[in-house]
Amino acid sequence: MASRAAAEIPSGLRIWVMAARPRTLPVSVAPVLVGTALADPEGHVFHPLRLIAALIGAVFIQIGTNLSNDYSDARRGADTDDRLGPVRVSAGGLVPPKRVLIATYVSFAVAVLAGAYLIAVAGWELLLVGAASILAGVLYTGGPRPYGYEGLGELFVFLFFGIVAVAGSFFVQVGHLRWEAFALAVPVGLLATAILVVNNLRDIDTDRRAGKHTLAVRLGRRRTRQLYAAAVYGAYLLAPVTWLFAGLTPWLLLPWLTLPVAAPVVRLVRNRTDGPSLNQALAKTGILQLAFCVLLAAGLLLSG
């Protein structure tokens, strides 16, 4: 496994880029865009420095979580040679686990600095949000009983990459919360959850052998595929709720433009079981989530 990784990632910088898992970072950026855009109809409020700090905080919490996951899975022996996903730097022997742990601390420290600025300008409540987000990221595969191994990973993603991220980003801009922020967070969280669902569907056999009781392992392939379809299509069904009940314009339906992209991905997940196909579905789901959220944010801005 180490020789394979060395051939694919020859340079030190590229190793660290791989460890950060840049393809996962749009999941943390997208909800911040939605929450910030919602603040515009709220009296045309926009604080660019707060947006930048929120993006930095969200991205580095995501990177810290990825590194922590890499470190913890390697220590537990959960990442093996037969895994179908990208090579992990700790288990692949590319970086000593201790250095990955140090990088985890550095990433979370950057997030804390961004959070400190937001706390100073927007309110102490963000201290609780930031602390909970970092703790949840560490305990996903770390600690004595990692909840990612017990089928709770999808709940974490829905809460922190949907509800918390969208509502928190809205709060950063306006200093209070409204029900619309939570309503819009639901479809955002569902698509983020779908990314983890297809990831765990791909890894169902290796996770079972490693003793991980992920939700996919617990549900089995058929019901996991059904969960994926429900999460994706549920996002499209729930998007109009805020338009109907909050007095916003039909621009909020812009994300429906991505539905022709979503349907083939759902069919791919339903019909294929091989690793390369599910890796393709995973990448496309990430792109879908970002496109959905960008269009949702655009619709909010146009509604203002």
Backbone torsions as a table, in degrees:
resi	resn	phi	psi	omega
1	MET	NA	-40.5	179.8
2	ALA	-64.3	-40.1	-179.9
3	SER	-66.1	-37.8	176.3
4	ARG	-60.9	-45.4	-179.0
5	ALA	-65.1	-41.5	-178.4
6	ALA	-63.1	-35.5	179.2
7	ALA	-69.1	-35.2	-176.9
8	GLU	-80.4	-36.6	-174.2
9	ILE	-124.9	85.2	-172.1
10	PRO	-76.8	-27.4	-172.4
11	SER	-104.1	154.2	-179.6
12	GLY	-61.6	-42.0	-179.5
13	LEU	-62.0	-42.8	-179.2
14	ARG	-67.8	-29.6	175.5
15	ILE	-62.4	-45.2	-179.1
16	TRP	-69.9	-33.4	174.6
17	VAL	-62.7	-43.5	177.9
18	MET	-63.1	-40.0	179.9
19	ALA	-62.6	-34.8	179.9
20	ALA	-72.5	-17.4	-179.3
21	ARG	54.7	67.3	-174.7
22	PRO	-59.2	-25.7	179.9
23	ARG	-67.0	-18.7	178.8
24	THR	-86.9	-13.6	-171.3
25	LEU	-67.8	-31.8	175.5
26	PRO	-57.2	-24.8	178.7
27	VAL	-62.7	-31.6	179.1
28	SER	-87.9	-26.5	-179.5
29	VAL	-77.3	-42.6	-172.1
30	ALA	-56.1	-48.4	-179.2
31	PRO	-66.0	-28.8	177.1
32	VAL	-65.2	-38.6	177.9
33	LEU	-63.6	-41.3	-179.6
34	VAL	-66.5	-48.4	-179.7
35	GLY	-61.7	-38.2	179.3
36	THR	-69.4	-41.8	179.9
37	ALA	-64.5	-33.7	178.5
38	LEU	-62.7	-27.1	-179.8
39	ALA	-70.0	-19.9	-178.2
40	ASP	-67.0	-48.7	174.6
41	PRO	-62.8	-19.2	178.1
42	GLU	-80.9	59.8	177.1
43	GLY	81.5	22.6	177.0
44	HIS	54.4	51.0	-179.9
45	VAL	-95.1	131.5	174.2
46	PHE	-155.6	121.6	176.4
47	HIS	-115.7	100.7	-174.0
48	PRO	-60.5	-37.8	179.9
49	LEU	-65.3	-35.6	177.4
50	ARG	-66.8	-39.0	176.4
51	LEU	-61.7	-46.3	-179.9
52	ILE	-60.6	-45.0	179.4
53	ALA	-63.9	-39.8	178.8
54	ALA	-64.3	-40.8	178.1
55	LEU	-65.0	-43.6	178.4
56	ILE	-61.4	-46.3	179.7
57	GLY	-60.5	-46.7	-178.1
58	ALA	-64.6	-44.4	-177.9
59	VAL	-65.1	-42.3	-176.9
60	PHE	-78.1	-24.6	169.3
61	ILE	-65.9	-40.3	177.5
62	GLN	-63.6	-45.6	178.8
63	ILE	-62.9	-44.3	178.0
64	GLY	-60.3	-40.2	177.4
65	THR	-64.7	-43.1	178.3
66	ASN	-60.9	-44.2	179.8
67	LEU	-67.1	-41.3	177.6
68	SER	-61.7	-40.6	177.5
69	ASN	-63.4	-42.6	177.8
70	ASP	-59.8	-47.9	-178.6
71	TYR	-64.6	-48.9	-174.7
72	SER	-67.7	-41.9	178.9
73	ASP	-62.9	-37.7	178.9
74	ALA	-65.9	-42.7	179.8
75	ARG	-63.7	-33.9	-179.3
76	ARG	-86.3	-5.9	-178.2
77	GLY	73.2	23.4	-176.5
78	ALA	-81.7	-23.4	177.8
79	ASP	-95.2	112.9	-176.1
80	THR	-116.9	174.4	-176.2
81	ASP	-63.3	-23.7	-175.0
82	ASP	-94.0	9.4	178.8
83	ARG	-66.4	147.5	-173.8
84	LEU	-94.6	-12.7	-179.3
85	GLY	-86.0	-175.1	179.6
86	PRO	-60.2	154.7	178.4
87	VAL	-63.4	136.0	174.7
88	ARG	-91.9	138.7	-171.4
89	VAL	-71.1	-32.8	179.5
90	SER	-72.9	-55.3	-178.7
91	ALA	-65.9	-28.5	-179.9
92	GLY	-80.6	-2.2	178.7
93	GLY	74.0	16.6	-178.5
94	LEU	-83.2	-31.1	179.7
95	VAL	-138.7	134.2	176.1
96	PRO	-58.9	137.9	-178.7
97	PRO	-52.7	-35.2	-179.4
98	LYS	-62.4	-37.6	178.8
99	ARG	-69.8	-34.9	175.8
100	VAL	-64.4	-39.0	178.3
101	LEU	-64.3	-41.8	177.7
102	ILE	-62.1	-42.4	178.2
103	ALA	-63.0	-33.5	175.5
104	THR	-61.3	-47.7	179.1
105	TYR	-60.8	-42.0	-179.2
106	VAL	-63.2	-42.9	-179.8
107	SER	-62.6	-45.6	178.5
108	PHE	-66.6	-32.2	178.0
109	ALA	-64.3	-40.5	176.7
110	VAL	-62.4	-42.6	177.8
111	ALA	-61.9	-38.9	179.2
112	VAL	-64.4	-40.6	178.5
113	LEU	-62.3	-44.3	176.7
114	ALA	-63.4	-40.0	178.7
115	GLY	-65.9	-35.3	179.1
116	ALA	-61.9	-40.3	176.7
117	TYR	-63.0	-44.6	-178.9
118	LEU	-65.3	-37.6	176.8
119	ILE	-62.0	-41.0	-178.3
120	ALA	-65.2	-36.8	-173.9
121	VAL	-98.7	-20.5	-173.3
122	ALA	-120.0	-22.2	177.4
123	GLY	138.3	151.0	-177.0
124	TRP	-67.1	-19.9	-179.4
125	GLU	-56.7	-28.4	-179.2
126	LEU	-68.9	-19.1	174.5
127	LEU	-61.8	-43.1	179.2
128	LEU	-65.2	-41.7	-180.0
129	VAL	-62.7	-47.9	-178.8
130	GLY	-64.5	-44.3	-179.6
131	ALA	-63.1	-43.0	179.4
132	ALA	-64.7	-38.3	-179.1
133	SER	-65.7	-44.3	179.5
134	ILE	-66.8	-43.9	179.6
135	LEU	-61.3	-43.1	179.1
136	ALA	-64.1	-37.3	178.3
137	GLY	-64.5	-40.7	-179.5
138	VAL	-69.6	-43.0	-174.1
139	LEU	-79.8	-3.8	178.9
140	TYR	-57.5	-48.7	174.3
141	THR	-125.2	3.7	-179.8
142	GLY	-106.1	178.5	179.9
143	GLY	79.9	176.8	-176.2
144	PRO	-68.7	-30.4	-179.8
145	ARG	-135.6	79.1	-178.1
146	PRO	-61.2	125.7	-175.3
147	TYR	-71.9	-19.4	174.8
148	GLY	-65.4	-23.8	178.2
149	TYR	-86.4	-5.8	-174.5
150	GLU	-115.2	17.5	175.5
151	GLY	83.2	15.2	-177.6
152	LEU	-107.2	4.9	-178.0
153	GLY	-61.1	-40.9	-179.3
154	GLU	-63.3	-37.6	177.4
155	LEU	-63.7	-42.4	177.4
156	PHE	-58.7	-47.0	-178.2
157	VAL	-63.4	-44.7	179.8
158	PHE	-59.8	-44.2	-177.6
159	LEU	-70.0	-49.4	-169.8
160	PHE	-89.8	-25.1	176.5
161	PHE	-102.2	5.3	175.1
162	GLY	-124.8	-82.8	-173.7
163	ILE	-58.8	-56.0	-174.8
164	VAL	-65.6	-44.6	-174.9
165	ALA	-67.8	-44.7	-179.1
166	VAL	-69.9	-51.3	-178.9
167	ALA	-64.1	-39.3	179.3
168	GLY	-64.7	-39.9	179.1
169	SER	-67.6	-36.3	175.3
170	PHE	-64.6	-45.2	179.6
171	PHE	-60.4	-39.7	179.8
172	VAL	-56.8	-36.6	-177.3
173	GLN	-81.6	-39.9	-170.1
174	VAL	-113.8	-14.6	176.6
175	GLY	82.2	9.8	175.1
176	HIS	-153.6	177.5	-178.6
177	LEU	-119.4	152.1	173.5
178	ARG	-135.3	156.5	-175.9
179	TRP	-62.8	-27.6	179.8
180	GLU	-60.8	-33.6	178.7
181	ALA	-63.0	-40.6	179.2
182	PHE	-72.0	-37.7	179.7
183	ALA	-64.2	-44.1	179.4
184	LEU	-70.5	-24.9	180.0
185	ALA	-69.0	-24.6	-176.1
186	VAL	-65.4	-53.5	177.4
187	PRO	-62.6	-34.7	176.8
188	VAL	-61.7	-46.1	179.5
189	GLY	-65.7	-35.3	179.2
190	LEU	-64.1	-42.1	179.4
191	LEU	-69.9	-36.3	174.8
192	ALA	-63.3	-39.8	178.0
193	THR	-63.7	-38.5	179.9
194	ALA	-59.6	-32.5	178.0
195	ILE	-62.5	-45.7	179.5
196	LEU	-69.6	-34.5	179.8
197	VAL	-60.6	-47.8	-179.0
198	VAL	-71.1	-31.6	174.6
199	ASN	-61.2	-46.3	-178.6
200	ASN	-74.1	-27.5	173.3
201	LEU	-64.0	-43.8	177.2
202	ARG	-59.3	-40.3	-173.1
203	ASP	-93.8	12.7	-169.7
204	ILE	-58.5	-41.4	-178.0
205	ASP	-72.3	-46.6	-179.2
206	THR	-67.9	-35.5	177.3
207	ASP	-66.0	-39.4	178.9
208	ARG	-63.1	-43.0	179.3
209	ARG	-67.3	-30.0	-179.6
210	ALA	-84.1	-1.1	179.4
211	GLY	84.4	12.6	176.3
212	LYS	-84.0	124.9	178.0
213	HIS	-100.9	61.6	179.2
214	THR	-65.6	168.6	179.7
215	LEU	-61.4	-36.1	178.0
216	ALA	-64.2	-41.3	177.2
217	VAL	-62.2	-41.1	-178.7
218	ARG	-70.1	-39.1	-175.2
219	LEU	-84.4	-30.7	-172.2
220	GLY	87.8	168.6	-173.1
221	ARG	-64.5	-46.0	-174.1
222	ARG	-61.2	-49.5	-177.7
223	ARG	-72.8	-27.9	175.7
224	THR	-67.3	-39.3	175.7
225	ARG	-63.0	-40.0	177.9
226	GLN	-64.0	-39.3	177.9
227	LEU	-63.2	-41.2	178.9
228	TYR	-60.6	-49.1	-179.7
229	ALA	-61.6	-40.2	179.9
230	ALA	-64.4	-39.8	-180.0
231	ALA	-66.3	-44.5	-177.9
232	VAL	-67.6	-54.0	-176.9
233	TYR	-70.2	-29.3	176.5
234	GLY	-61.3	-35.9	178.3
235	ALA	-61.2	-40.8	-179.5
236	TYR	-72.1	-33.8	179.5
237	LEU	-71.9	-32.2	-175.9
238	LEU	-88.2	-18.0	-178.5
239	ALA	-55.5	-38.5	-178.3
240	PRO	-74.5	-8.4	-174.5
241	VAL	-58.4	-47.1	-178.9
242	THR	-66.3	-36.5	177.0
243	TRP	-60.6	-42.5	-176.1
244	LEU	-72.0	-35.6	-171.1
245	PHE	-107.7	-9.4	-176.6
246	ALA	-109.9	2.1	177.3
247	GLY	74.5	18.5	176.7
248	LEU	-85.6	170.8	-174.6
249	THR	-86.8	167.1	178.4
250	PRO	-63.7	-5.2	174.7
251	TRP	-56.7	-21.1	-179.2
252	LEU	-67.2	-11.1	178.1
253	LEU	-88.3	3.2	178.8
254	LEU	-52.2	-38.2	180.0
255	PRO	-58.2	-20.7	178.6
256	TRP	-63.6	-16.8	176.5
257	LEU	-62.5	-21.3	-179.8
258	THR	-89.4	-1.9	-178.1
259	LEU	-59.6	-38.9	176.4
260	PRO	-62.6	-20.5	175.1
261	VAL	-82.6	-36.2	-176.0
262	ALA	-67.9	-42.3	-174.1
263	ALA	-59.3	-45.7	178.1
264	PRO	-63.9	-31.9	178.9
265	VAL	-68.7	-40.7	177.2
266	VAL	-61.6	-41.6	177.7
267	ARG	-64.0	-39.0	178.4
268	LEU	-61.0	-45.2	179.4
269	VAL	-65.8	-36.7	-178.1
270	ARG	-70.2	-33.2	-169.3
271	ASN	-104.3	-14.1	-174.9
272	ARG	-118.9	148.1	179.2
273	THR	-123.6	-10.2	-175.8
274	ASP	-75.9	152.0	-176.6
275	GLY	-58.0	-48.7	-179.6
276	PRO	-58.4	-40.4	179.3
277	SER	-66.3	-41.0	179.7
278	LEU	-73.1	-30.3	172.0
279	ASN	-63.1	-39.6	176.8
280	GLN	-64.2	-42.6	178.5
281	ALA	-64.2	-37.1	178.7
282	LEU	-62.8	-47.0	179.7
283	ALA	-63.3	-42.0	-178.8
284	LYS	-68.5	-33.2	177.2
285	THR	-66.6	-38.9	176.4
286	GLY	-62.4	-43.1	177.5
287	ILE	-64.3	-41.4	179.3
288	LEU	-60.1	-44.9	-179.2
289	GLN	-62.5	-42.0	179.3
290	LEU	-66.0	-45.3	180.0
291	ALA	-62.7	-42.6	178.2
292	PHE	-57.5	-47.1	-175.9
293	CYS	-71.3	-36.7	177.2
294	VAL	-63.1	-43.3	178.6
295	LEU	-69.0	-35.5	176.2
296	LEU	-64.4	-43.0	177.1
297	ALA	-62.8	-41.8	178.0
298	ALA	-62.5	-41.2	177.8
299	GLY	-62.0	-38.2	177.3
300	LEU	-64.9	-43.1	179.5
301	LEU	-64.7	-40.5	178.7
302	LEU	-69.3	-28.2	177.5
303	SER	-68.1	-25.6	-178.8
304	GLY	-78.0	NA	NA
